[in-house]
């Protein structure tokens, strides 16, 4: 009977494709929007992800994220270095600055000062040049997405001079970095040079990046640092989570994306529900005849379930495929750099599609089950 | 007609028995009784017509007799089984194994071919689809439309669709065949041909065929005619009463 149900479904091409479209569109909307949402809010942690070598981030107790921080006195570095279990500790500066572009426009940038000796604080990979270019005078490394803000696509910015807070800076390399939440241009330079680029108050040290000694647990070390220094210490994962939470708590993004996801669900219910009920209405005589012949309700339920499952699987597959195509198609666009589909997102879409089909299938099924077999004689 | 009656009457045994069957329908506040205590025995091996004007209760009676509509009162025995004492699922299963239906509008499934349509009762019984299809094709051959087995219903003429519907009603060898207005959409010649066909392939010593009709062009082909008026059987005989 399942075979008959599937043939009944596919035999009406218009409704079959209508159902597929409804599910695929709904899946696409939910999956794509959730994917963008997750990737977007994860950028709140990009500053942490760009420094994978740091096990623990140490900061002033009021600092919340890589971008929302209160500088500490430089003595904090020595205090952290003195904590047992610390393998290494380096200074890290993050501050805002302005760059005057060639066109004369003013562009806000983020300046990151990395450790002079070890260059810890730079992203792991360079897109152009090597990390040691920072040894050169006035050298800065720009992030790859930032180059698209300052220069035409495909332009090699190495050697370009910038007016950074009224001082000369020369781009000597391009870092392969995860863009920040705001996609602001980021310039990496040595810590000592960053102090010159970015005027500030008495305290300039934004963070102390810490590497744990072999065998020392990062979480335990963070607790130890806080205990010994009074500073706030967060493991890499914790601090990344802080960045994400900050975006969730302080922006309307979750609400806006949530509304779009909900709309995707509602659109799915509307299209699928309408098409499914039309399909059932058009086939109600056949279902009635089957019931009269002796097809019991359990078999009818299985038939409708098989129809829903088939539409669901194909539509869901197309929707997820559409999202993969979307991400792949825009992968070269700086806005979508590094975007990926977390495994939880297709799972959530699957649950949503299952709910849509269960709801619409149940409504459609009710009509079939309520149909009296005797109705076929009327 | 008479020859058929003579050949079948000798072997006729009780197939359907109704006792005191009544049925009410509720419309708003009003309850209307459409059948009034029907007592009836239908023998196997007979082609029985149920005749009456629209609203006379013939559809209700046929629905009750074949187990798809519960009577308000009374009992119905099909081949010795009191069908309305069966559980819902047992009744559905009983119908699947013992009753074949030919609907006025055929109600074939548009998306599957003629052979598969004819095989539906066997598939519903759990038989392998291909095996059921083979059985259906044998029956379609007996109905002279084996060459149409692979065609979809909308590729068949009305007459061919009806033969497929007949094949579907017979494929699982039920003991009761119920036909609803089988000649309503046909001209006189085609109608008689369908009735001949039904007599030829459907009627058997252990099987009863009940036909709901008001087509007076085929009244002469019946073994027995039951006339229903206002929910009561007003005539039971081989021929129609003179005043009809």
HADDOCK unambig.tbl for C-alpha pairs under 7 A between the chains (distance, minus, plus):
assign (segid A and resid 1 and name CA) (segid B and resid 123 and name CA) 6.51 0.50 0.50
assign (segid A and resid 1 and name CA) (segid B and resid 124 and name CA) 6.26 0.50 0.50
assign (segid A and resid 7 and name CA) (segid B and resid 111 and name CA) 5.68 0.50 0.50
assign (segid A and resid 7 and name CA) (segid B and resid 112 and name CA) 6.44 0.50 0.50
assign (segid A and resid 8 and name CA) (segid B and resid 111 and name CA) 5.21 0.50 0.50
assign (segid A and resid 11 and name CA) (segid B and resid 111 and name CA) 4.62 0.50 0.50
assign (segid A and resid 285 and name CA) (segid B and resid 107 and name CA) 6.42 0.50 0.50
assign (segid A and resid 286 and name CA) (segid B and resid 107 and name CA) 5.59 0.50 0.50
assign (segid A and resid 286 and name CA) (segid B and resid 108 and name CA) 6.75 0.50 0.50
assign (segid A and resid 286 and name CA) (segid B and resid 109 and name CA) 6.09 0.50 0.50
assign (segid A and resid 289 and name CA) (segid B and resid 107 and name CA) 6.47 0.50 0.50
assign (segid A and resid 292 and name CA) (segid B and resid 68 and name CA) 6.40 0.50 0.50
assign (segid A and resid 293 and name CA) (segid B and resid 95 and name CA) 6.50 0.50 0.50
assign (segid A and resid 293 and name CA) (segid B and resid 96 and name CA) 5.58 0.50 0.50
assign (segid A and resid 293 and name CA) (segid B and resid 100 and name CA) 6.84 0.50 0.50
assign (segid A and resid 293 and name CA) (segid B and resid 101 and name CA) 6.66 0.50 0.50
assign (segid A and resid 293 and name CA) (segid B and resid 121 and name CA) 6.84 0.50 0.50
assign (segid A and resid 294 and name CA) (segid B and resid 92 and name CA) 4.90 0.50 0.50
assign (segid A and resid 294 and name CA) (segid B and resid 93 and name CA) 5.94 0.50 0.50
assign (segid A and resid 294 and name CA) (segid B and resid 95 and name CA) 5.36 0.50 0.50
assign (segid A and resid 294 and name CA) (segid B and resid 96 and name CA) 4.12 0.50 0.50
assign (segid A and resid 295 and name CA) (segid B and resid 124 and name CA) 6.09 0.50 0.50
assign (segid A and resid 296 and name CA) (segid B and resid 89 and name CA) 6.95 0.50 0.50
assign (segid A and resid 296 and name CA) (segid B and resid 92 and name CA) 6.15 0.50 0.50
assign (segid A and resid 373 and name CA) (segid B and resid 68 and name CA) 5.82 0.50 0.50
assign (segid A and resid 374 and name CA) (segid B and resid 63 and name CA) 5.94 0.50 0.50
assign (segid A and resid 374 and name CA) (segid B and resid 68 and name CA) 5.54 0.50 0.50
assign (segid A and resid 374 and name CA) (segid B and resid 69 and name CA) 6.06 0.50 0.50
assign (segid A and resid 377 and name CA) (segid B and resid 59 and name CA) 6.58 0.50 0.50
assign (segid A and resid 377 and name CA) (segid B and resid 103 and name CA) 6.86 0.50 0.50
assign (segid A and resid 377 and name CA) (segid B and resid 180 and name CA) 6.89 0.50 0.50
